[in-house]
Amino acid sequence: MDDSIRNELVEKIAQKISEEKIPYDDPSHEVIEYLQKYAISLGVDISNTEDLVAEAFLYLSMKNAGDVDPLTKGDQFGAGFS
């Protein structure tokens, strides 16, 4: 998937999370399934929905973290790098 398309889809999913005021610190399995169905409605292949939804939650966490450097504090976001 092209990076620009991927980024656009992540932003759309993140916008949906924000619009519906879904807490993004610990989403339930039902919320993740709901957002995966939303991603499919955007034209995302089912095999990519899990990654895009997770990336949208990470994006929102990082965006709302303030002045935290994700490269040095990535473990706070579950990014797997520090």
PyMOL Python script that loads the backbone (N, CA, C, O; Angstrom):
from pymol import cmd

cmd.read_pdbstr("""\
ATOM      1  N   MET A   1       0.853  -1.166   0.000  1.00  0.00           N
ATOM      2  CA  MET A   1       0.000   0.000   0.000  1.00  0.00           C
ATOM      3  C   MET A   1       0.904   1.235   0.000  1.00  0.00           C
ATOM      4  O   MET A   1       1.878   1.304   0.749  1.00  0.00           O
ATOM      5  N   ASP A   2       0.577   2.181  -0.825  1.00  0.00           N
ATOM      6  CA  ASP A   2       1.316   3.429  -0.934  1.00  0.00           C
ATOM      7  C   ASP A   2       1.270   4.194   0.398  1.00  0.00           C
ATOM      8  O   ASP A   2       0.227   4.240   1.049  1.00  0.00           O
ATOM      9  N   ASP A   3       2.391   4.790   0.798  1.00  0.00           N
ATOM     10  CA  ASP A   3       2.461   5.488   2.087  1.00  0.00           C
ATOM     11  C   ASP A   3       1.462   6.626   2.209  1.00  0.00           C
ATOM     12  O   ASP A   3       0.878   6.820   3.274  1.00  0.00           O
ATOM     13  N   SER A   4       1.259   7.374   1.148  1.00  0.00           N
ATOM     14  CA  SER A   4       0.321   8.502   1.225  1.00  0.00           C
ATOM     15  C   SER A   4      -1.119   8.012   1.416  1.00  0.00           C
ATOM     16  O   SER A   4      -1.897   8.629   2.143  1.00  0.00           O
ATOM     17  N   ILE A   5      -1.464   6.911   0.767  1.00  0.00           N
ATOM     18  CA  ILE A   5      -2.799   6.322   0.941  1.00  0.00           C
ATOM     19  C   ILE A   5      -2.932   5.763   2.355  1.00  0.00           C
ATOM     20  O   ILE A   5      -3.957   5.946   3.012  1.00  0.00           O
ATOM     21  N   ARG A   6      -1.897   5.089   2.810  1.00  0.00           N
ATOM     22  CA  ARG A   6      -1.907   4.540   4.167  1.00  0.00           C
ATOM     23  C   ARG A   6      -2.101   5.650   5.195  1.00  0.00           C
ATOM     24  O   ARG A   6      -2.924   5.524   6.101  1.00  0.00           O
ATOM     25  N   ASN A   7      -1.346   6.732   5.055  1.00  0.00           N
ATOM     26  CA  ASN A   7      -1.459   7.851   5.985  1.00  0.00           C
ATOM     27  C   ASN A   7      -2.854   8.472   5.958  1.00  0.00           C
ATOM     28  O   ASN A   7      -3.395   8.837   7.002  1.00  0.00           O
ATOM     29  N   GLU A   8      -3.428   8.589   4.778  1.00  0.00           N
ATOM     30  CA  GLU A   8      -4.776   9.133   4.642  1.00  0.00           C
ATOM     31  C   GLU A   8      -5.799   8.245   5.356  1.00  0.00           C
ATOM     32  O   GLU A   8      -6.694   8.744   6.037  1.00  0.00           O
ATOM     33  N   LEU A   9      -5.660   6.947   5.198  1.00  0.00           N
ATOM     34  CA  LEU A   9      -6.580   6.014   5.847  1.00  0.00           C
ATOM     35  C   LEU A   9      -6.423   6.028   7.364  1.00  0.00           C
ATOM     36  O   LEU A   9      -7.413   5.977   8.094  1.00  0.00           O
ATOM     37  N   VAL A  10      -5.186   6.095   7.836  1.00  0.00           N
ATOM     38  CA  VAL A  10      -4.942   6.169   9.281  1.00  0.00           C
ATOM     39  C   VAL A  10      -5.589   7.431   9.843  1.00  0.00           C
ATOM     40  O   VAL A  10      -6.208   7.392  10.906  1.00  0.00           O
ATOM     41  N   GLU A  11      -5.448   8.545   9.135  1.00  0.00           N
ATOM     42  CA  GLU A  11      -6.060   9.793   9.597  1.00  0.00           C
ATOM     43  C   GLU A  11      -7.581   9.711   9.608  1.00  0.00           C
ATOM     44  O   GLU A  11      -8.216  10.253  10.513  1.00  0.00           O
ATOM     45  N   LYS A  12      -8.176   9.047   8.627  1.00  0.00           N
ATOM     46  CA  LYS A  12      -9.632   8.887   8.606  1.00  0.00           C
ATOM     47  C   LYS A  12     -10.107   8.031   9.779  1.00  0.00           C
ATOM     48  O   LYS A  12     -11.120   8.339  10.406  1.00  0.00           O
ATOM     49  N   ILE A  13      -9.382   6.971  10.067  1.00  0.00           N
ATOM     50  CA  ILE A  13      -9.746   6.110  11.197  1.00  0.00           C
ATOM     51  C   ILE A  13      -9.556   6.875  12.505  1.00  0.00           C
ATOM     52  O   ILE A  13     -10.394   6.782  13.403  1.00  0.00           O
ATOM     53  N   ALA A  14      -8.476   7.622  12.619  1.00  0.00           N
ATOM     54  CA  ALA A  14      -8.229   8.433  13.814  1.00  0.00           C
ATOM     55  C   ALA A  14      -9.325   9.482  13.992  1.00  0.00           C
ATOM     56  O   ALA A  14      -9.759   9.753  15.111  1.00  0.00           O
ATOM     57  N   GLN A  15      -9.763  10.062  12.890  1.00  0.00           N
ATOM     58  CA  GLN A  15     -10.845  11.050  12.953  1.00  0.00           C
ATOM     59  C   GLN A  15     -12.128  10.389  13.464  1.00  0.00           C
ATOM     60  O   GLN A  15     -12.855  10.979  14.262  1.00  0.00           O
ATOM     61  N   LYS A  16     -12.402   9.181  13.010  1.00  0.00           N
ATOM     62  CA  LYS A  16     -13.579   8.434  13.471  1.00  0.00           C
ATOM     63  C   LYS A  16     -13.482   8.178  14.977  1.00  0.00           C
ATOM     64  O   LYS A  16     -14.468   8.327  15.699  1.00  0.00           O
ATOM     65  N   ILE A  17     -12.311   7.798  15.439  1.00  0.00           N
ATOM     66  CA  ILE A  17     -12.093   7.558  16.863  1.00  0.00           C
ATOM     67  C   ILE A  17     -12.375   8.832  17.652  1.00  0.00           C
ATOM     68  O   ILE A  17     -13.046   8.799  18.683  1.00  0.00           O
ATOM     69  N   SER A  18     -11.861   9.945  17.163  1.00  0.00           N
ATOM     70  CA  SER A  18     -12.052  11.235  17.843  1.00  0.00           C
ATOM     71  C   SER A  18     -13.503  11.687  17.810  1.00  0.00           C
ATOM     72  O   SER A  18     -14.046  12.121  18.826  1.00  0.00           O
ATOM     73  N   GLU A  19     -14.129  11.587  16.645  1.00  0.00           N
ATOM     74  CA  GLU A  19     -15.521  12.020  16.490  1.00  0.00           C
ATOM     75  C   GLU A  19     -16.454  11.258  17.419  1.00  0.00           C
ATOM     76  O   GLU A  19     -17.390  11.831  17.977  1.00  0.00           O
ATOM     77  N   GLU A  20     -16.198   9.975  17.583  1.00  0.00           N
ATOM     78  CA  GLU A  20     -17.064   9.140  18.407  1.00  0.00           C
ATOM     79  C   GLU A  20     -16.590   9.076  19.866  1.00  0.00           C
ATOM     80  O   GLU A  20     -17.143   8.344  20.687  1.00  0.00           O
ATOM     81  N   LYS A  21     -15.550   9.867  20.159  1.00  0.00           N
ATOM     82  CA  LYS A  21     -15.013   9.948  21.521  1.00  0.00           C
ATOM     83  C   LYS A  21     -14.675   8.571  22.107  1.00  0.00           C
ATOM     84  O   LYS A  21     -14.971   8.270  23.263  1.00  0.00           O
ATOM     85  N   ILE A  22     -14.053   7.762  21.272  1.00  0.00           N
ATOM     86  CA  ILE A  22     -13.621   6.430  21.699  1.00  0.00           C
ATOM     87  C   ILE A  22     -12.319   6.595  22.480  1.00  0.00           C
ATOM     88  O   ILE A  22     -11.360   7.169  21.965  1.00  0.00           O
ATOM     89  N   PRO A  23     -12.275   6.099  23.712  1.00  0.00           N
ATOM     90  CA  PRO A  23     -11.020   6.188  24.474  1.00  0.00           C
ATOM     91  C   PRO A  23      -9.934   5.374  23.767  1.00  0.00           C
ATOM     92  O   PRO A  23     -10.161   4.221  23.402  1.00  0.00           O
ATOM     93  N   TYR A  24      -8.783   5.960  23.578  1.00  0.00           N
ATOM     94  CA  TYR A  24      -7.747   5.273  22.813  1.00  0.00           C
ATOM     95  C   TYR A  24      -6.622   4.732  23.687  1.00  0.00           C
ATOM     96  O   TYR A  24      -5.612   4.266  23.161  1.00  0.00           O
ATOM     97  N   ASP A  25      -6.772   4.783  24.992  1.00  0.00           N
ATOM     98  CA  ASP A  25      -5.717   4.256  25.848  1.00  0.00           C
ATOM     99  C   ASP A  25      -5.779   2.733  25.978  1.00  0.00           C
ATOM    100  O   ASP A  25      -4.737   2.090  26.106  1.00  0.00           O
ATOM    101  N   ASP A  26      -6.970   2.148  25.947  1.00  0.00           N
ATOM    102  CA  ASP A  26      -7.107   0.687  26.046  1.00  0.00           C
ATOM    103  C   ASP A  26      -8.421   0.257  25.385  1.00  0.00           C
ATOM    104  O   ASP A  26      -9.392  -0.048  26.077  1.00  0.00           O
ATOM    105  N   PRO A  27      -8.451   0.232  24.047  1.00  0.00           N
ATOM    106  CA  PRO A  27      -9.704  -0.093  23.354  1.00  0.00           C
ATOM    107  C   PRO A  27     -10.121  -1.545  23.549  1.00  0.00           C
ATOM    108  O   PRO A  27      -9.280  -2.442  23.608  1.00  0.00           O
ATOM    109  N   SER A  28     -11.410  -1.760  23.647  1.00  0.00           N
ATOM    110  CA  SER A  28     -11.933  -3.120  23.801  1.00  0.00           C
ATOM    111  C   SER A  28     -11.879  -3.857  22.460  1.00  0.00           C
ATOM    112  O   SER A  28     -11.695  -3.256  21.402  1.00  0.00           O
ATOM    113  N   HIS A  29     -12.043  -5.157  22.542  1.00  0.00           N
ATOM    114  CA  HIS A  29     -12.052  -5.989  21.329  1.00  0.00           C
ATOM    115  C   HIS A  29     -13.200  -5.572  20.401  1.00  0.00           C
ATOM    116  O   HIS A  29     -13.045  -5.562  19.180  1.00  0.00           O
ATOM    117  N   GLU A  30     -14.354  -5.228  20.993  1.00  0.00           N
ATOM    118  CA  GLU A  30     -15.518  -4.819  20.203  1.00  0.00           C
ATOM    119  C   GLU A  30     -15.244  -3.514  19.445  1.00  0.00           C
ATOM    120  O   GLU A  30     -15.644  -3.358  18.291  1.00  0.00           O
ATOM    121  N   VAL A  31     -14.557  -2.585  20.113  1.00  0.00           N
ATOM    122  CA  VAL A  31     -14.219  -1.305  19.478  1.00  0.00           C
ATOM    123  C   VAL A  31     -13.267  -1.533  18.316  1.00  0.00           C
ATOM    124  O   VAL A  31     -13.427  -0.937  17.251  1.00  0.00           O
ATOM    125  N   ILE A  32     -12.286  -2.386  18.517  1.00  0.00           N
ATOM    126  CA  ILE A  32     -11.326  -2.686  17.449  1.00  0.00           C
ATOM    127  C   ILE A  32     -12.034  -3.326  16.264  1.00  0.00           C
ATOM    128  O   ILE A  32     -11.761  -2.967  15.119  1.00  0.00           O
ATOM    129  N   GLU A  33     -12.936  -4.262  16.516  1.00  0.00           N
ATOM    130  CA  GLU A  33     -13.701  -4.895  15.428  1.00  0.00           C
ATOM    131  C   GLU A  33     -14.553  -3.859  14.692  1.00  0.00           C
ATOM    132  O   GLU A  33     -14.631  -3.877  13.464  1.00  0.00           O
ATOM    133  N   TYR A  34     -15.185  -2.962  15.439  1.00  0.00           N
ATOM    134  CA  TYR A  34     -16.008  -1.903  14.849  1.00  0.00           C
ATOM    135  C   TYR A  34     -15.157  -1.038  13.924  1.00  0.00           C
ATOM    136  O   TYR A  34     -15.575  -0.719  12.810  1.00  0.00           O
ATOM    137  N   LEU A  35     -13.972  -0.660  14.381  1.00  0.00           N
ATOM    138  CA  LEU A  35     -13.103   0.187  13.561  1.00  0.00           C
ATOM    139  C   LEU A  35     -12.524  -0.566  12.372  1.00  0.00           C
ATOM    140  O   LEU A  35     -12.272   0.033  11.327  1.00  0.00           O
ATOM    141  N   GLN A  36     -12.312  -1.864  12.516  1.00  0.00           N
ATOM    142  CA  GLN A  36     -11.862  -2.661  11.377  1.00  0.00           C
ATOM    143  C   GLN A  36     -12.949  -2.711  10.303  1.00  0.00           C
ATOM    144  O   GLN A  36     -12.649  -2.643   9.111  1.00  0.00           O
ATOM    145  N   LYS A  37     -14.200  -2.829  10.721  1.00  0.00           N
ATOM    146  CA  LYS A  37     -15.311  -2.798   9.752  1.00  0.00           C
ATOM    147  C   LYS A  37     -15.388  -1.437   9.077  1.00  0.00           C
ATOM    148  O   LYS A  37     -15.662  -1.345   7.881  1.00  0.00           O
ATOM    149  N   TYR A  38     -15.146  -0.378   9.849  1.00  0.00           N
ATOM    150  CA  TYR A  38     -15.126   0.966   9.268  1.00  0.00           C
ATOM    151  C   TYR A  38     -14.008   1.070   8.232  1.00  0.00           C
ATOM    152  O   TYR A  38     -14.208   1.637   7.158  1.00  0.00           O
ATOM    153  N   ALA A  39     -12.837   0.528   8.547  1.00  0.00           N
ATOM    154  CA  ALA A  39     -11.712   0.553   7.608  1.00  0.00           C
ATOM    155  C   ALA A  39     -12.068  -0.189   6.323  1.00  0.00           C
ATOM    156  O   ALA A  39     -11.726   0.258   5.228  1.00  0.00           O
ATOM    157  N   ILE A  40     -12.751  -1.313   6.456  1.00  0.00           N
ATOM    158  CA  ILE A  40     -13.185  -2.061   5.265  1.00  0.00           C
ATOM    159  C   ILE A  40     -14.124  -1.209   4.424  1.00  0.00           C
ATOM    160  O   ILE A  40     -14.063  -1.243   3.195  1.00  0.00           O
ATOM    161  N   SER A  41     -15.000  -0.440   5.086  1.00  0.00           N
ATOM    162  CA  SER A  41     -15.923   0.434   4.349  1.00  0.00           C
ATOM    163  C   SER A  41     -15.180   1.533   3.598  1.00  0.00           C
ATOM    164  O   SER A  41     -15.711   2.099   2.642  1.00  0.00           O
ATOM    165  N   LEU A  42     -13.956   1.840   4.023  1.00  0.00           N
ATOM    166  CA  LEU A  42     -13.127   2.827   3.328  1.00  0.00           C
ATOM    167  C   LEU A  42     -12.362   2.205   2.157  1.00  0.00           C
ATOM    168  O   LEU A  42     -11.677   2.905   1.411  1.00  0.00           O
ATOM    169  N   GLY A  43     -12.485   0.885   2.004  1.00  0.00           N
ATOM    170  CA  GLY A  43     -11.818   0.201   0.906  1.00  0.00           C
ATOM    171  C   GLY A  43     -10.537  -0.509   1.299  1.00  0.00           C
ATOM    172  O   GLY A  43      -9.789  -0.966   0.434  1.00  0.00           O
ATOM    173  N   VAL A  44     -10.277  -0.607   2.594  1.00  0.00           N
ATOM    174  CA  VAL A  44      -9.070  -1.285   3.067  1.00  0.00           C
ATOM    175  C   VAL A  44      -9.263  -2.794   2.956  1.00  0.00           C
ATOM    176  O   VAL A  44     -10.309  -3.327   3.327  1.00  0.00           O
ATOM    177  N   ASP A  45      -8.248  -3.469   2.446  1.00  0.00           N
ATOM    178  CA  ASP A  45      -8.271  -4.923   2.386  1.00  0.00           C
ATOM    179  C   ASP A  45      -8.304  -5.474   3.807  1.00  0.00           C
ATOM    180  O   ASP A  45      -7.619  -4.959   4.692  1.00  0.00           O
ATOM    181  N   ILE A  46      -9.085  -6.499   4.023  1.00  0.00           N
ATOM    182  CA  ILE A  46      -9.282  -7.060   5.365  1.00  0.00           C
ATOM    183  C   ILE A  46      -7.960  -7.433   6.035  1.00  0.00           C
ATOM    184  O   ILE A  46      -7.849  -7.369   7.260  1.00  0.00           O
ATOM    185  N   SER A  47      -6.971  -7.817   5.255  1.00  0.00           N
ATOM    186  CA  SER A  47      -5.684  -8.217   5.830  1.00  0.00           C
ATOM    187  C   SER A  47      -4.897  -7.035   6.399  1.00  0.00           C
ATOM    188  O   SER A  47      -3.936  -7.242   7.141  1.00  0.00           O
ATOM    189  N   ASN A  48      -5.281  -5.818   6.070  1.00  0.00           N
ATOM    190  CA  ASN A  48      -4.572  -4.632   6.539  1.00  0.00           C
ATOM    191  C   ASN A  48      -5.311  -3.876   7.642  1.00  0.00           C
ATOM    192  O   ASN A  48      -4.767  -2.927   8.207  1.00  0.00           O
ATOM    193  N   THR A  49      -6.537  -4.280   7.955  1.00  0.00           N
ATOM    194  CA  THR A  49      -7.351  -3.484   8.884  1.00  0.00           C
ATOM    195  C   THR A  49      -6.764  -3.447  10.291  1.00  0.00           C
ATOM    196  O   THR A  49      -6.762  -2.395  10.930  1.00  0.00           O
ATOM    197  N   GLU A  50      -6.271  -4.569  10.775  1.00  0.00           N
ATOM    198  CA  GLU A  50      -5.740  -4.610  12.143  1.00  0.00           C
ATOM    199  C   GLU A  50      -4.572  -3.640  12.307  1.00  0.00           C
ATOM    200  O   GLU A  50      -4.507  -2.900  13.288  1.00  0.00           O
ATOM    201  N   ASP A  51      -3.662  -3.644  11.357  1.00  0.00           N
ATOM    202  CA  ASP A  51      -2.502  -2.754  11.420  1.00  0.00           C
ATOM    203  C   ASP A  51      -2.913  -1.285  11.338  1.00  0.00           C
ATOM    204  O   ASP A  51      -2.386  -0.453  12.077  1.00  0.00           O
ATOM    205  N   LEU A  52      -3.839  -0.962  10.456  1.00  0.00           N
ATOM    206  CA  LEU A  52      -4.246   0.433  10.297  1.00  0.00           C
ATOM    207  C   LEU A  52      -4.983   0.961  11.522  1.00  0.00           C
ATOM    208  O   LEU A  52      -4.792   2.112  11.913  1.00  0.00           O
ATOM    209  N   VAL A  53      -5.815   0.135  12.123  1.00  0.00           N
ATOM    210  CA  VAL A  53      -6.528   0.551  13.335  1.00  0.00           C
ATOM    211  C   VAL A  53      -5.527   0.769  14.468  1.00  0.00           C
ATOM    212  O   VAL A  53      -5.612   1.761  15.192  1.00  0.00           O
ATOM    213  N   ALA A  54      -4.581  -0.154  14.621  1.00  0.00           N
ATOM    214  CA  ALA A  54      -3.556  -0.001  15.658  1.00  0.00           C
ATOM    215  C   ALA A  54      -2.733   1.260  15.410  1.00  0.00           C
ATOM    216  O   ALA A  54      -2.398   1.979  16.352  1.00  0.00           O
ATOM    217  N   GLU A  55      -2.410   1.526  14.166  1.00  0.00           N
ATOM    218  CA  GLU A  55      -1.633   2.714  13.822  1.00  0.00           C
ATOM    219  C   GLU A  55      -2.425   3.992  14.107  1.00  0.00           C
ATOM    220  O   GLU A  55      -1.845   5.000  14.512  1.00  0.00           O
ATOM    221  N   ALA A  56      -3.729   3.958  13.901  1.00  0.00           N
ATOM    222  CA  ALA A  56      -4.565   5.120  14.200  1.00  0.00           C
ATOM    223  C   ALA A  56      -4.568   5.421  15.696  1.00  0.00           C
ATOM    224  O   ALA A  56      -4.495   6.583  16.096  1.00  0.00           O
ATOM    225  N   PHE A  57      -4.651   4.382  16.520  1.00  0.00           N
ATOM    226  CA  PHE A  57      -4.590   4.578  17.973  1.00  0.00           C
ATOM    227  C   PHE A  57      -3.221   5.117  18.384  1.00  0.00           C
ATOM    228  O   PHE A  57      -3.137   6.011  19.225  1.00  0.00           O
ATOM    229  N   LEU A  58      -2.157   4.585  17.803  1.00  0.00           N
ATOM    230  CA  LEU A  58      -0.812   5.067  18.088  1.00  0.00           C
ATOM    231  C   LEU A  58      -0.670   6.525  17.664  1.00  0.00           C
ATOM    232  O   LEU A  58      -0.115   7.341  18.399  1.00  0.00           O
ATOM    233  N   TYR A  59      -1.172   6.845  16.484  1.00  0.00           N
ATOM    234  CA  TYR A  59      -1.135   8.219  15.968  1.00  0.00           C
ATOM    235  C   TYR A  59      -1.809   9.176  16.945  1.00  0.00           C
ATOM    236  O   TYR A  59      -1.257  10.233  17.250  1.00  0.00           O
ATOM    237  N   LEU A  60      -2.983   8.824  17.435  1.00  0.00           N
ATOM    238  CA  LEU A  60      -3.699   9.691  18.375  1.00  0.00           C
ATOM    239  C   LEU A  60      -2.950   9.816  19.702  1.00  0.00           C
ATOM    240  O   LEU A  60      -2.888  10.900  20.283  1.00  0.00           O
ATOM    241  N   SER A  61      -2.390   8.724  20.173  1.00  0.00           N
ATOM    242  CA  SER A  61      -1.629   8.759  21.420  1.00  0.00           C
ATOM    243  C   SER A  61      -0.438   9.692  21.304  1.00  0.00           C
ATOM    244  O   SER A  61      -0.173  10.496  22.198  1.00  0.00           O
ATOM    245  N   MET A  62       0.266   9.580  20.210  1.00  0.00           N
ATOM    246  CA  MET A  62       1.437  10.424  19.996  1.00  0.00           C
ATOM    247  C   MET A  62       1.037  11.875  19.761  1.00  0.00           C
ATOM    248  O   MET A  62       1.691  12.792  20.260  1.00  0.00           O
ATOM    249  N   LYS A  63      -0.013  12.079  19.019  1.00  0.00           N
ATOM    250  CA  LYS A  63      -0.475  13.429  18.705  1.00  0.00           C
ATOM    251  C   LYS A  63      -0.901  14.174  19.972  1.00  0.00           C
ATOM    252  O   LYS A  63      -0.673  15.378  20.093  1.00  0.00           O
ATOM    253  N   ASN A  64      -1.508  13.470  20.898  1.00  0.00           N
ATOM    254  CA  ASN A  64      -2.025  14.098  22.113  1.00  0.00           C
ATOM    255  C   ASN A  64      -1.056  14.016  23.286  1.00  0.00           C
ATOM    256  O   ASN A  64      -1.422  14.364  24.409  1.00  0.00           O
ATOM    257  N   ALA A  65       0.163  13.565  23.049  1.00  0.00           N
ATOM    258  CA  ALA A  65       1.131  13.404  24.126  1.00  0.00           C
ATOM    259  C   ALA A  65       1.878  14.694  24.448  1.00  0.00           C
ATOM    260  O   ALA A  65       2.581  14.761  25.456  1.00  0.00           O
ATOM    261  N   GLY A  66       1.739  15.692  23.629  1.00  0.00           N
ATOM    262  CA  GLY A  66       2.450  16.937  23.891  1.00  0.00           C
ATOM    263  C   GLY A  66       3.864  16.886  23.361  1.00  0.00           C
ATOM    264  O   GLY A  66       4.103  16.514  22.212  1.00  0.00           O
ATOM    265  N   ASP A  67       4.794  17.265  24.212  1.00  0.00           N
ATOM    266  CA  ASP A  67       6.191  17.403  23.799  1.00  0.00           C
ATOM    267  C   ASP A  67       7.031  16.149  24.022  1.00  0.00           C
ATOM    268  O   ASP A  67       8.242  16.245  24.222  1.00  0.00           O
ATOM    269  N   VAL A  68       6.415  14.998  23.989  1.00  0.00           N
ATOM    270  CA  VAL A  68       7.147  13.752  24.179  1.00  0.00           C
ATOM    271  C   VAL A  68       7.784  13.341  22.862  1.00  0.00           C
ATOM    272  O   VAL A  68       7.129  13.347  21.820  1.00  0.00           O
ATOM    273  N   ASP A  69       9.052  12.987  22.910  1.00  0.00           N
ATOM    274  CA  ASP A  69       9.773  12.535  21.728  1.00  0.00           C
ATOM    275  C   ASP A  69       9.530  11.038  21.539  1.00  0.00           C
ATOM    276  O   ASP A  69       9.997  10.237  22.349  1.00  0.00           O
ATOM    277  N   PRO A  70       8.808  10.643  20.485  1.00  0.00           N
ATOM    278  CA  PRO A  70       8.485   9.221  20.310  1.00  0.00           C
ATOM    279  C   PRO A  70       9.710   8.333  20.092  1.00  0.00           C
ATOM    280  O   PRO A  70       9.642   7.126  20.327  1.00  0.00           O
ATOM    281  N   LEU A  71      10.825   8.908  19.649  1.00  0.00           N
ATOM    282  CA  LEU A  71      12.011   8.088  19.439  1.00  0.00           C
ATOM    283  C   LEU A  71      12.676   7.716  20.753  1.00  0.00           C
ATOM    284  O   LEU A  71      13.307   6.664  20.849  1.00  0.00           O
ATOM    285  N   THR A  72      12.544   8.567  21.770  1.00  0.00           N
ATOM    286  CA  THR A  72      13.146   8.246  23.063  1.00  0.00           C
ATOM    287  C   THR A  72      12.121   7.691  24.038  1.00  0.00           C
ATOM    288  O   THR A  72      12.497   7.041  25.014  1.00  0.00           O
ATOM    289  N   LYS A  73      10.839   7.928  23.802  1.00  0.00           N
ATOM    290  CA  LYS A  73       9.788   7.479  24.719  1.00  0.00           C
ATOM    291  C   LYS A  73       8.779   6.575  24.019  1.00  0.00           C
ATOM    292  O   LYS A  73       7.627   6.478  24.441  1.00  0.00           O
ATOM    293  N   GLY A  74       9.212   5.917  22.957  1.00  0.00           N
ATOM    294  CA  GLY A  74       8.319   5.087  22.157  1.00  0.00           C
ATOM    295  C   GLY A  74       7.638   3.976  22.938  1.00  0.00           C
ATOM    296  O   GLY A  74       6.524   3.571  22.604  1.00  0.00           O
ATOM    297  N   ASP A  75       8.307   3.479  23.984  1.00  0.00           N
ATOM    298  CA  ASP A  75       7.719   2.398  24.768  1.00  0.00           C
ATOM    299  C   ASP A  75       6.458   2.845  25.498  1.00  0.00           C
ATOM    300  O   ASP A  75       5.634   2.005  25.859  1.00  0.00           O
ATOM    301  N   GLN A  76       6.287   4.149  25.726  1.00  0.00           N
ATOM    302  CA  GLN A  76       5.085   4.656  26.364  1.00  0.00           C
ATOM    303  C   GLN A  76       3.865   4.516  25.452  1.00  0.00           C
ATOM    304  O   GLN A  76       2.724   4.514  25.914  1.00  0.00           O
ATOM    305  N   PHE A  77       4.124   4.400  24.172  1.00  0.00           N
ATOM    306  CA  PHE A  77       3.043   4.303  23.193  1.00  0.00           C
ATOM    307  C   PHE A  77       2.882   2.893  22.655  1.00  0.00           C
ATOM    308  O   PHE A  77       2.023   2.652  21.806  1.00  0.00           O
ATOM    309  N   GLY A  78       3.678   1.975  23.124  1.00  0.00           N
ATOM    310  CA  GLY A  78       3.617   0.615  22.614  1.00  0.00           C
ATOM    311  C   GLY A  78       4.199   0.507  21.225  1.00  0.00           C
ATOM    312  O   GLY A  78       3.873  -0.408  20.469  1.00  0.00           O
ATOM    313  N   ALA A  79       5.068   1.452  20.893  1.00  0.00           N
ATOM    314  CA  ALA A  79       5.623   1.473  19.548  1.00  0.00           C
ATOM    315  C   ALA A  79       6.737   0.448  19.353  1.00  0.00           C
ATOM    316  O   ALA A  79       7.091   0.118  18.222  1.00  0.00           O
ATOM    317  N   GLY A  80       7.283  -0.049  20.452  1.00  0.00           N
ATOM    318  CA  GLY A  80       8.301  -1.077  20.322  1.00  0.00           C
ATOM    319  C   GLY A  80       9.681  -0.546  20.034  1.00  0.00           C
ATOM    320  O   GLY A  80      10.583  -1.312  19.697  1.00  0.00           O
ATOM    321  N   PHE A  81       9.861   0.760  20.163  1.00  0.00           N
ATOM    322  CA  PHE A  81      11.203   1.312  19.998  1.00  0.00           C
ATOM    323  C   PHE A  81      11.430   2.317  21.115  1.00  0.00           C
ATOM    324  O   PHE A  81      10.492   2.942  21.612  1.00  0.00           O
ATOM    325  N   SER A  82      12.694   2.462  21.501  1.00  0.00           N
ATOM    326  CA  SER A  82      13.030   3.417  22.566  1.00  0.00           C
ATOM    327  C   SER A  82      14.487   3.833  22.421  1.00  0.00           C
ATOM    328  O   SER A  82      14.982   4.633  23.214  1.00  0.00           O
TER     329      SER A  82
END
""", "prot")
cmd.dss("prot")
cmd.show_as("cartoon", "prot")
cmd.util.cbc("prot")
cmd.orient("prot")
